[in-house]
Amino acid sequence: MNLKRSRSVGASSSLNGLGKQDGESRRKRKMAEITQALNMTPVDVAALRRMAISEGGLLTDEIRRQVWPRLLNVSVENIPEELETVDRDNNKDFNQVLLDVQRSLRRFPPGMPDEQREGLQEELIDIILRVLVKNPQLHYYQGYHDIVVTFLLVLGERLATALVEKLSTHHLRDFMDPTMDNTKHILNYLMPIIERVNPEVYDFMQQAEVGTIFALSWLITWFGHVLSDFRHVVRLYDFFLACHPLMPIYFAAVIVLHREEEVLDCECDMAMMHHLLSRIPEDLPYETLISRAGDLFVQFPPSELARERSQQTAVSTFKDFELASTQQRPDTVLRRRRIEQQQRTLEAQRSTVAVVQPTARRFMRLAVMGLTVALGAAALAVVNSALEWAPKLDLLFP
């Protein structure tokens, strides 16, 4: 399967991922749908997940401050007004956290006054130490601060502290073990996904013996460390927070597959291949890749990948959505996607999409690839998967 390079719809749009044509009206309509979901009793979390996954994500930081807590099942009303004082002098992690935070200048908006940035860096240190003290089973790792700073910049210290704690005890739990065993195990999901989609790329990477370390910083920072544009970072966080905890590894696979031509043109050498893959292009088509990652999750769910491994990790224990079972037939999903794409076309053109019965483990070849995310197979499956575990987070990790 070829995932050809193209310029990013999301990155180039002034509407944060929405196309220019009729973009403002779609943006307003989406904001109204998010507001409606938030105002329902109870809050329509499924709708919020769909909004976070679909084209453009949650649009603004103001909306994220309202929706991200819902996606993580955090009750804002129960967050203390006053945060605990942090004892830095007697904290074993303080020196390492301080060094990492001091090196994180590029994670703050360019042009921010030094005084404001330094104040935020102090808050960043306190959030990290506060979560670690409250949860002694968690172990700090370098790169953790890249995730925490994103929450701080979007949410502020009080709300970020609560959400980072929930995230750390669930989505990031495997990365915060005393050893990297589970992190390596999750990282090893990457190559089987690539093999199923593009055996040629897989074989070439295997011959080069490049391994998967090039994607380590992608995974453990949710791409926060490697993306220079903050808009792209928060767009991915919208997606990841609304999805199964293993979605970042699917997104990593999609990036590699998207760069098929570069990979195959590269010298079959470990150092050269690692150098190529470890540097993410600036002009990735984020909305297309988000859609594709969802498609791959549907086609090759974590349960299928986990059957090849005996080791259990925290995130791999979540029950994933089985597309081809009783919930939705593939041809029904394709038809729904086609309808939704037609509804979004201003000229109401009718395009025919052949519905072909899929062969085993190759249904992804029938997926409708567009430059925008239609809320079809991937989004529906991922939302349902997320809803399987999101309300039960506290039960999964006693």
N, C-alpha and C positions, 0 to 999 in steps of 0.2 A: 504494500500500500504506500502510495506517495503522498506525503504531506508537503506540498510545495510551499516555498517561501513566498510571502507576500507582505505588503506593508500593513501594519497594524491598524485595524479599524478603530480599536479602542484607544490606542496611543495617540492617534492623530486627531481625534475628534475633540472639539471644544466642549462637547456635551458628555465627557467622561464615558465614552464607549458607544453612545447612541449615534446613529448615522445623521448626517447633516440634513437630508431631506425629511421634512416634517419632524425633525428631531425634537424640537421644543415641545410640540404637542404631545409626542409620545412620552417625553420626560414628565410633563405635567400629569398625564394620565397615570403614569407609574407611581408618581408621588402620591396621587390621590388614592390609588389602590393600597399603597403601604399605610397611609393614614387610616384608611378604612379597616385594614387588618389589625392595626394597633388599637383601634377604638372598639373592637368587638369584645364581647364578654362571653367566654374567655377570649384572650387574644388569639387570633388565627395564626399560630406559629407556622403551620404548613404553607400558608400564603406568603409569609415573610421569608421562608426558605426559598420559595420559588422566585421571589423578587430578588433575593441575594444572588441566586444562581443565574438568572436570566440576564440578557444583554444590558450592560452598564452597571450591574450590581445595585448597590444601595444609594448611589448617586452623590450623596453629600455626607460630610462628617456629622452634621446635625442629625441626620436620619440614623447613621450608624450608632450614635449615642443612645438612641431609643431601641434599635433592633438588635445589636450585638448581644446585649444582656439576655434578650429573649431567646436567641439562638443557642446560648449556653445555659439556659434555664437558671439564670441568676435573678433573684428577686431584688430589684433596686431598693424597694422599701425597707429591706432588712439590712442594708449596708450601713454600718455605723457612721455617724456624722464626723466623729473624730477618729482618726487613724492612730494605731498604736505607735508609741515612740520607739525608735529603733536604737538599740545599743550596738553601735558600730565597734566600740573598743574591744568587746569580748566576742566578736563574731568571727568564726573561722574562715568565712568566705569573703570577708570585707576587702582584703587586699586584692584578690583576683578580680572581684567585681569592679573595684575602683579602677584598676588598670584597663579593663575592657571598656568601661564607660568613658574613660578619658580618651580612648582610641575611637570613639563612636561619633566624631564630629560630623562626618558625612551623612549621618542618619538624621540630622536636624536640617530644617529648611534653610537654603542658602539666603544669606542676608539677615538672618535672625541676629538681633543684638547679643553680644557676648554675655551680658548680664542675664538676659532671659534664658539663653541656652544653658549657662552654668546653673541656673536655678532648676531647670528641667533635668539636668544631669544629676543633681542632688536628689530630686524626687525619684529618678530612675533607680538610683542606688537603694533608696529606702524601700521602694516597691519590691525589688528583688530580695532584699534581706528580710523584709517582713514576711513574704511568702515562704521563704526557706525556714525561718524560725518557727513559724506556725505549723510547718509540715516537715518535720525532721527526716521523714523517709525520702524526701526529695534531695537530689544532689545537683549542685550547680554545674553547668557545662558552658564552655565558651561558645557563644552564639545565642544563648538564651536571652541576653540583653537586647539582641536585634529584634526579637519578637516583642519583648516587653516595651521597648521604646515606641513601637508602632501603636500599641494600646494607649500608652501615655499621651502621645501626640493627638490621638483622636478623642480620647475619653477624659483626660485629666487624671490626677493621681488617685482620687478616692474611688472612682468607678473602675479605673484600670486595675487597681489592687485586687478588687473582688473578682474581676473577670480573668485576670492572669492566674489567680489561685485556682479557679475552676479549670482553666485550660491546662494548668500544670499538673493537676491531679487526674486529668483525663487524656486529652489529645497528646500532650507532651510527656506523659508519664514514662513511657519507655526510654525516652532520651535522658531522663533524670534518675536512672538507676545508678548504682555504684560503678558498674562497668558498662562498656559499650556493646555488650553482647546483643541485646535486643535492638539497639539502633542498627547494628550491622545486619541483623536478621531482616529488619524492615527494608533496609537499603537493598538487600538481595532480592526483593520483589521486582526490582527494576528490569533486570535482564529477561526474566520470563515474559513480562508484558511485551517488551520489544521483540522477543523471538516470535510470539504469536502473531504480531502485526506485520513485521518485516524481517523474515529470516535472513535476508541478505545482509541487512545492517547488523543484525545480531552476530552472524558468522564473522563479519569483518571486524567487529569489535572484539570478539573472542580471539581471533587470530592476532590482533594487536595486543591482547592481554591488558587492556586498559582498566578492567575492573569497574567498580562503581564509586570509588572515592571521589571522583570529580563532582558527584551529586550530593556529597555529604552536607556541605554548607547549604545547599538548596533545601534539603529536607529538614534539618534541625533549626533553621531560621525561618522556615516558610518563605524562602526566597527574599527575605528582608535584607540579607547581607549582600546580595549580588545584584539587586535591581536599584538603579540610580534614581528612577522617577517614583516619587512617593505615591502618585496616583495609581500606578501599576501595583504597588505593594498592597494598598488597601483594597483594590479590586480583587486581588487574589485572596485576601483575608475574608472578604465577603463570601467568596466561593467556598473556601475551606471551612469556615465556621458553619456553613449551612449543610455541609456534607459529612460523609464518613471520615473518620480520622486518618484513613490511609490515602485520601485523595491527593495529598501533595506528591506521593510517589507516582501516581498516575499522571499528574501534570509534568513531573520530571521526565517520564517516558515519552510524553507527547512532544516535549521540547526536542529530545534527541531524534525522534521520528520526523519531526518537521525539518530537521537539518540533514536529512538523508543525503542530499547531494554533496554537502560539505564533508560529511563523514566518509562517504565512499571515495571522494576525491583526495582525502587526506592520506599521507604516507602511513602505511600499516606498521606503525611504531607506537609503543606505549606512551612515550614522552610526548610525541607530536599529537597523538589522539587526545591525551589528557589535557594538553594545552588548549586544543580546539574546543573541547566540550566544556571545560571549566569556565569559559567566558561566554556569557549569554549575550546574544545580539541585542542591540537597543531597540530594534524595530520589529519585535515579535508581534504577530497578530493575536493579541491576548484573548479576544472574544472567541475567535475560531478555536484556539487551543483549549480554552475552558470547555467549550462544547465538545471537543474531541475527547478530552479527558473524561468527561461524563459518559460519553459513548463507550470508551474502553472499560470504565468501571462496570457498565451494564454487561458488556460482553465477557469480561474476565473478572468476575467479582472476587473479593478477597478470599471467600471460602474455597473457590476453585484453586487459587494460588496456594492457599494454606494447606491444601491436601497433599501438596508435594513436600511439605515440611512438617517435622514433628514438633518443633519448638513453638510454644504459645507465647504471644505477646499481648499486652493490654489492648491495643487497638484492633488486633486481629480477632478478638473474641466477640466483637460486635456482630450482630446478625445482619448480613447484607441482603439487599433486595434481589430476588430471583425473577428476572425479567421473563424468562421463557417458561415459567411455571404457570400458576393459575391466575396471576394477577393481570397480566397483559400479554396478548399475542404480539409477536413482532410486526405482523402485517398491520394490526390495529394501531400500533404505535407509529409506524411510518405514515399511515393515512392521517393520523392526528397531526403529525408534524407538517405534512403537506398542507393541510387545511389552515393551520396557524400561519404558515409562511404566506399563503395566498391572502389571508386576511390582512397581513401587514403590508402587502403590495398596494401602493396608492392607485395604480391603474387597473387593479383587479384582474391582472392577467392570469389566465389559467395555464399552469404548466403541468405536464403529465410526469408522474414519477412511477416508474414500473415497480410493482410490488412482486418480488420474487421470493419464493420460499427459501429461507436461509439454510445453508448447510452447517453441520456442527462446527462451532468455534470459528466461523467465518462470517457471522451475521454483520460484523462491523463493516464489511465491504459494501453492504447495502445501505449504510447510513447516509442520510442526505447531508452532504457537506455544503455549507454556505458561509458567507462572510459575516453572518450574524448568528446569534444564538436563538433558535426557535425553542420554545419551551415544550420539547417533545420527549423523546425516549430518555435521553440522558437526565434532563432536569426532573422529570417525573420519577424516574427510578431512584435518583440520588436523594430527592426529597423524601420519598417513602423510606429509603434506607436510613436516613438521618432520623426520621420520626420513630423508627423502630427502637433506637437506643437513647435518643435525647431525653425523654421524660424519665428514664430509668438510670440516669448517670450515677446517682448516689448509691444505687444498689449494685452496680457493676464493679465499683472500686470501694470496698468496705474500709 
